[in-house]
Amino acid sequence: MTRELRDCLGHFATGVTVVTSEIDGQKHGATVNSFTAVSLDPPLVLVSLDRTSKAGRHLGDRPFVVNVLKEGQSDLAMHFAGRPTARPIRWDGTKLAEALAHIVCEPWRSYDGGDHVLFLGRVKEIGTSQGDPLLFYRGAFTKRGA
């Protein structure tokens, strides 16, 4: 049923984010489409990360940034999914400089999510830029209205 469930869930279009943080003085990121708003008061968001990933093992005790990617940034999504790109990554601290939006968080809580860990972050800073979101649908990147 695992494959069938994955295929079924793929029918829900999602935005694409890269969750970034600093670990031992090095910037790291992980491509994540399991992201959602949780609460406005207090301001909370949730990301779900594979517990075996580096980000999944280290995110719970450090600040992190949810970077919402825009159209044309699928190579950036693939880079942080483990397929490095030759394009240089532009950083602004631990934020991705060219993201459509960013949400800077401090750790709030984490919960067991089976093979994933659910991380709630308290929002400390937000920012947006111009553009359309990068979307993921049925296992592929797509454009709004496509």
Disulfide bonds with the S-S distance in Angstrom:
none
